[in-house]
Amino acid sequence: MGSYDQSQLIRAIKIGLLCVQPRPEDRPTMSMVVLMLTSDIELPQPKDPSLDLYENNFNMNLDLDNISQNSLSTSSVLAPR
């Protein structure tokens, strides 16, 4: 197995994480990605996904008292033998 520079590996992973931010406007442009890969500029911090959900007003709370047996369903997938 070849050797690698651990700091360069971590930097590449961080850049990759910036490229998969949930909101496209939070992702770097390709020219910025090239600059980040070829220089030592400081990388921006990825946004916290939980904060992103909060900012977009997603309501993740379930009202379990209002769930009835009739509102639940099950599905089965049948496959040939």
DSSP file (Angstrom, degrees, kcal/mol; ACC not computed):
  #  RESIDUE AA STRUCTURE BP1 BP2  ACC     N-H-->O    O-->H-N    N-H-->O    O-->H-N    TCO  KAPPA ALPHA  PHI   PSI    X-CA   Y-CA   Z-CA
    1    1 A M              0   0    0      0, 0.0     0, 0.0     0, 0.0     0, 0.0   0.000 360.0 360.0 360.0 136.4    0.0    0.0    0.0
    2    2 A G        -     0   0    0      1,-0.1     2,-0.2     0, 0.0     0, 0.0  -0.201 360.0-108.7 -73.9 165.8    1.4    3.4   -0.9
    3    3 A S        -     0   0    0      2,-0.0     2,-0.3     0, 0.0    -1,-0.1  -0.562  34.6-173.3 -92.1 161.0    2.1    6.2    1.5
    4    4 A Y        -     0   0    0     -2,-0.2     2,-0.7     4,-0.0     3,-0.1  -0.973  32.5-105.9-149.0 160.1    0.0    9.4    1.7
    5    5 A D     >  -     0   0    0     -2,-0.3     4,-2.1     1,-0.2     3,-0.4  -0.825  26.9-152.9 -90.7 114.4    0.0   12.7    3.5
    6    6 A Q  H  > S+     0   0    0     -2,-0.7     4,-2.5     1,-0.2     5,-0.2   0.865  93.3  53.5 -59.1 -39.2   -2.6   12.5    6.2
    7    7 A S  H  > S+     0   0    0      1,-0.2     4,-2.1     2,-0.2    -1,-0.2   0.873 109.4  49.0 -66.3 -35.4   -3.3   16.3    6.2
    8    8 A Q  H  > S+     0   0    0     -3,-0.4     4,-2.4     2,-0.2    -1,-0.2   0.883 110.7  51.0 -69.3 -37.3   -3.9   16.2    2.4
    9    9 A L  H  X S+     0   0    0     -4,-2.1     4,-2.2     2,-0.2    -2,-0.2   0.934 111.2  46.9 -63.4 -46.6   -6.3   13.3    2.8
   10   10 A I  H  X S+     0   0    0     -4,-2.5     4,-2.4     1,-0.2    -2,-0.2   0.897 111.5  52.1 -63.0 -40.4   -8.3   15.1    5.5
   11   11 A R  H  X S+     0   0    0     -4,-2.1     4,-2.4     1,-0.2    -1,-0.2   0.920 109.0  49.8 -61.8 -44.2   -8.4   18.2    3.4
   12   12 A A  H  X S+     0   0    0     -4,-2.4     4,-2.3     1,-0.2    -1,-0.2   0.890 110.7  50.1 -63.4 -39.1   -9.7   16.3    0.3
   13   13 A I  H  X S+     0   0    0     -4,-2.2     4,-2.3     2,-0.2    -1,-0.2   0.919 110.3  49.9 -64.6 -43.4  -12.4   14.7    2.5
   14   14 A K  H  X S+     0   0    0     -4,-2.4     4,-1.9     2,-0.2    -2,-0.2   0.903 110.4  49.9 -62.6 -40.8  -13.4   18.1    3.9
   15   15 A I  H  X S+     0   0    0     -4,-2.4     4,-1.5     1,-0.2    -1,-0.2   0.914 109.6  52.0 -63.8 -41.6  -13.6   19.5    0.3
   16   16 A G  H  X S+     0   0    0     -4,-2.3     4,-0.6     1,-0.2    -2,-0.2   0.894 107.8  51.5 -59.9 -40.5  -15.7   16.5   -0.7
   17   17 A L  H >< S+     0   0    0     -4,-2.3     3,-0.8     1,-0.2    -1,-0.2   0.862 106.4  54.2 -66.0 -35.1  -18.1   17.2    2.2
   18   18 A L  H >< S+     0   0    0     -4,-1.9     3,-1.0     1,-0.2    -1,-0.2   0.851 104.3  56.8 -63.9 -32.7  -18.5   20.8    1.1
   19   19 A C  H 3< S+     0   0    0     -4,-1.5    -1,-0.2     1,-0.2    -2,-0.2   0.615 105.6  50.1 -76.1 -12.8  -19.5   19.6   -2.3
   20   20 A V  T << S+     0   0    0     -3,-0.8    -1,-0.2    -4,-0.6    -2,-0.1   0.021  73.5 146.5-116.0  27.4  -22.4   17.5   -1.0
   21   21 A Q    <   -     0   0    0     -3,-1.0     6,-0.1     1,-0.1     5,-0.1  -0.340  57.9-120.2 -58.7 145.0  -24.1   20.1    1.2
   22   22 A P  S    S+     0   0    0      0, 0.0    -1,-0.1     0, 0.0     3,-0.1   0.860 100.1  58.4 -58.7 -37.3  -27.9   19.6    1.2
   23   23 A R  S >  S-     0   0    0      1,-0.1     3,-2.1     2,-0.0     4,-0.4  -0.845  78.5-144.1 -99.1 123.3  -28.5   23.1   -0.3
   24   24 A P  G >  S+     0   0    0      0, 0.0     3,-1.5     0, 0.0    -1,-0.1   0.830  98.7  61.9 -54.4 -34.9  -26.9   23.8   -3.6
   25   25 A E  G 3  S+     0   0    0      1,-0.3    -2,-0.0    -3,-0.1    -4,-0.0   0.686  99.5  56.1 -68.3 -15.3  -26.2   27.4   -2.7
   26   26 A D  G <  S+     0   0    0     -3,-2.1    -1,-0.3    -5,-0.1    21,-0.1   0.543  90.3  93.8 -89.4  -8.4  -24.0   26.2    0.1
   27   27 A R  S <  S-     0   0    0     -3,-1.5    -8,-0.2    -4,-0.4     2,-0.1  -0.565  80.9-112.2 -85.4 147.9  -21.8   24.2   -2.2
   28   28 A P        -     0   0    0      0, 0.0    -1,-0.1     0, 0.0     2,-0.1  -0.412  31.5-109.6 -74.1 154.7  -18.5   25.6   -3.7
   29   29 A T     >  -     0   0    0      1,-0.1     4,-2.3    -2,-0.1     5,-0.1  -0.356  31.5-107.7 -73.2 164.1  -18.3   26.3   -7.4
   30   30 A M  H  > S+     0   0    0      1,-0.2     4,-2.5     2,-0.2     5,-0.2   0.883 121.8  54.1 -63.3 -37.2  -16.0   24.1   -9.4
   31   31 A S  H  > S+     0   0    0      1,-0.2     4,-2.0     2,-0.2    -1,-0.2   0.879 109.4  48.4 -65.1 -34.5  -13.4   26.9   -9.8
   32   32 A M  H  > S+     0   0    0      2,-0.2     4,-2.7     1,-0.2    -2,-0.2   0.879 109.2  53.1 -70.1 -37.5  -13.4   27.3   -6.0
   33   33 A V  H  X S+     0   0    0     -4,-2.3     4,-2.3     2,-0.2    -2,-0.2   0.930 109.4  48.6 -61.6 -45.0  -13.0   23.5   -5.6
   34   34 A V  H  X S+     0   0    0     -4,-2.5     4,-1.8     1,-0.2    -2,-0.2   0.920 112.2  49.2 -60.8 -43.5   -9.9   23.6   -7.9
   35   35 A L  H  X S+     0   0    0     -4,-2.0     4,-0.8     1,-0.2     6,-0.3   0.912 111.3  49.1 -62.0 -42.9   -8.5   26.5   -5.9
   36   36 A M  H  < S+     0   0    0     -4,-2.7     3,-0.3     1,-0.2    -1,-0.2   0.870 113.4  47.3 -64.9 -35.9   -9.1   24.6   -2.6
   37   37 A L  H  < S+     0   0    0     -4,-2.3    -1,-0.2     1,-0.2    -2,-0.2   0.788 117.9  40.4 -75.2 -27.8   -7.4   21.5   -4.0
   38   38 A T  H  < S+     0   0    0     -4,-1.8     2,-0.3    -5,-0.2    -1,-0.2   0.376 116.6  40.8-106.2   4.3   -4.4   23.4   -5.4
   39   39 A S  S  < S-     0   0    0     -4,-0.8     0, 0.0    -3,-0.3     0, 0.0  -0.805  78.2-113.7-139.1-178.8   -3.7   25.9   -2.7
   40   40 A D        +     0   0    0     -2,-0.3    -4,-0.1     2,-0.0     3,-0.1   0.020  58.3 145.9-107.7  25.9   -3.6   26.2    1.1
   41   41 A I        -     0   0    0     -6,-0.3     2,-0.2     1,-0.1    -2,-0.1  -0.276  60.5 -94.9 -63.1 152.6   -6.5   28.6    1.5
   42   42 A E        -     0   0    0      1,-0.1    -1,-0.1     0, 0.0    -2,-0.0  -0.477  40.3-127.5 -69.6 135.1   -8.6   28.1    4.6
   43   43 A L        -     0   0    0     -2,-0.2    -1,-0.1    -3,-0.1     2,-0.1  -0.629  19.8-118.1 -84.6 139.5  -11.6   25.9    4.0
   44   44 A P        -     0   0    0      0, 0.0    -1,-0.1     0, 0.0   -26,-0.1  -0.389  34.3-104.0 -69.0 155.7  -15.0   27.2    5.0
   45   45 A Q        -     0   0    0      1,-0.1     3,-0.1    -2,-0.1     2,-0.1  -0.640  35.2-116.0 -78.7 134.2  -16.9   25.1    7.6
   46   46 A P        -     0   0    0      0, 0.0     2,-0.1     0, 0.0   -28,-0.1  -0.403  37.7-102.3 -63.9 148.1  -19.7   23.0    6.2
   47   47 A K        -     0   0    0    -21,-0.1     3,-0.0     1,-0.1   -21,-0.0  -0.446  36.3-106.2 -70.3 146.9  -23.1   24.0    7.5
   48   48 A D    >>  -     0   0    0      1,-0.2     4,-2.0    -2,-0.1     3,-0.7  -0.635  23.8-143.1 -73.3 119.6  -24.6   21.8   10.3
   49   49 A P  H 3> S+     0   0    0      0, 0.0     4,-2.1     0, 0.0     5,-0.2   0.839  99.7  56.2 -56.0 -34.1  -27.3   19.7    8.6
   50   50 A S  H 3> S+     0   0    0      1,-0.2     4,-1.8     2,-0.2     5,-0.1   0.875 107.7  48.2 -67.8 -34.5  -29.5   20.0   11.8
   51   51 A L  H <> S+     0   0    0     -3,-0.7     4,-2.9     2,-0.2    -1,-0.2   0.874 107.9  55.8 -69.6 -36.2  -29.3   23.8   11.6
   52   52 A D  H  X S+     0   0    0     -4,-2.0     4,-1.5     1,-0.2    -2,-0.2   0.912 107.9  48.1 -61.5 -43.1  -30.2   23.6    7.9
   53   53 A L  H  <>S+     0   0    0     -4,-2.1     5,-2.0     1,-0.2    -1,-0.2   0.907 112.5  49.2 -63.1 -41.4  -33.4   21.7    8.7
   54   54 A Y  H ><5S+     0   0    0     -4,-1.8     3,-1.7     1,-0.2    -2,-0.2   0.920 109.0  52.0 -64.2 -44.1  -34.3   24.2   11.4
   55   55 A E  H 3<5S+     0   0    0     -4,-2.9    -1,-0.2     1,-0.3    -2,-0.2   0.817 107.0  53.3 -64.1 -30.5  -33.7   27.2    9.1
   56   56 A N  T 3<5S-     0   0    0     -4,-1.5    -1,-0.3    -5,-0.2    -2,-0.2   0.317 113.4-119.3 -88.6   9.4  -36.0   25.6    6.5
   57   57 A N  T < 5 +     0   0    0     -3,-1.7     2,-0.4     1,-0.2    -3,-0.2   0.838  48.7 169.9  59.1  38.2  -38.8   25.2    9.1
   58   58 A F      < -     0   0    0     -5,-2.0     2,-0.8     1,-0.0    -1,-0.2  -0.670  27.5-143.8 -77.2 132.6  -39.0   21.5    8.8
   59   59 A N        +     0   0    0     -2,-0.4    -5,-0.0     1,-0.1    -1,-0.0  -0.866  25.2 172.0-100.9 106.9  -41.2   20.1   11.6
   60   60 A M        +     0   0    0     -2,-0.8     2,-0.3     2,-0.1    -1,-0.1   0.363  42.2 110.6 -96.0   4.6  -39.7   16.8   12.7
   61   61 A N        -     0   0    0      2,-0.0     2,-0.5     1,-0.0    -2,-0.0  -0.642  55.7-150.8 -83.6 135.2  -42.0   16.3   15.7
   62   62 A L        -     0   0    0     -2,-0.3     2,-1.3     3,-0.0     3,-0.1  -0.885  10.6-140.7-104.5 134.9  -44.6   13.6   15.5
   63   63 A D    >   -     0   0    0     -2,-0.5     3,-1.4     1,-0.2     4,-0.2  -0.743  23.3-179.4 -91.9  89.0  -47.9   13.8   17.3
   64   64 A L  G >  S+     0   0    0     -2,-1.3     3,-1.0     1,-0.3    -1,-0.2   0.715  73.0  67.5 -66.3 -21.5  -48.1   10.2   18.4
   65   65 A D  G 3  S+     0   0    0      1,-0.2    -1,-0.3    -3,-0.1    -2,-0.1   0.773  99.1  51.6 -69.0 -24.5  -51.4   10.7   20.2
   66   66 A N  G <  S+     0   0    0     -3,-1.4     2,-0.6     2,-0.1    -1,-0.2   0.348  83.7 103.0 -96.5   6.2  -53.1   11.4   16.8
   67   67 A I    <   -     0   0    0     -3,-1.0     2,-0.2    -4,-0.2    -3,-0.0  -0.801  53.9-169.2 -91.1 122.2  -51.9    8.2   15.1
   68   68 A S    >   -     0   0    0     -2,-0.6     3,-1.1     1,-0.1     4,-0.4  -0.643  36.5-109.1-105.4 166.7  -54.6    5.6   14.9
   69   69 A Q  G >  S+     0   0    0      1,-0.3     3,-1.1    -2,-0.2    -1,-0.1   0.836 117.7  59.6 -62.4 -31.8  -54.4    2.0   13.9
   70   70 A N  G 3  S+     0   0    0      1,-0.2    -1,-0.3     3,-0.0    -3,-0.0   0.712  97.6  59.1 -70.8 -19.9  -56.3    2.8   10.7
   71   71 A S  G <  S+     0   0    0     -3,-1.1     2,-0.3     2,-0.0    -1,-0.2   0.547  91.3  84.4 -87.9  -5.2  -53.6    5.3    9.6
   72   72 A L    <   +     0   0    0     -3,-1.1     2,-0.3    -4,-0.4    -5,-0.0  -0.755  57.0 179.3 -96.8 143.3  -50.9    2.7    9.6
   73   73 A S        -     0   0    0     -2,-0.3     2,-0.3     2,-0.0    -2,-0.0  -0.956  15.1-148.7-138.3 159.5  -50.2    0.4    6.7
   74   74 A T        -     0   0    0     -2,-0.3     2,-0.4     2,-0.0    -2,-0.0  -0.919   8.0-155.8-125.2 154.5  -47.8   -2.4    5.8
   75   75 A S        -     0   0    0     -2,-0.3     2,-0.4     2,-0.0    -2,-0.0  -0.973   3.2-163.1-129.7 144.7  -46.4   -3.4    2.4
   76   76 A S        -     0   0    0     -2,-0.4     2,-0.6     2,-0.0    -2,-0.0  -0.981   8.3-151.4-126.6 140.9  -45.1   -6.7    1.3
   77   77 A V        -     0   0    0     -2,-0.4     2,-0.5     2,-0.0    -2,-0.0  -0.957  14.4-155.4-111.3 121.0  -42.9   -7.4   -1.8
   78   78 A L        -     0   0    0     -2,-0.6    -2,-0.0     0, 0.0     0, 0.0  -0.817  11.3-174.0 -99.2 133.0  -43.4  -10.9   -3.2
   79   79 A A        -     0   0    0     -2,-0.5    -2,-0.0     2,-0.0     2,-0.0  -0.953  28.6-107.5-124.3 144.9  -40.6  -12.4   -5.2
   80   80 A P              0   0    0      0, 0.0     0, 0.0     0, 0.0     0, 0.0  -0.322 360.0 360.0 -67.2 154.0  -40.6  -15.7   -7.1
   81   81 A R              0   0    0     -2,-0.0    -2,-0.0     0, 0.0     0, 0.0   0.447 360.0 360.0 -85.3 360.0  -38.6  -18.6   -5.6
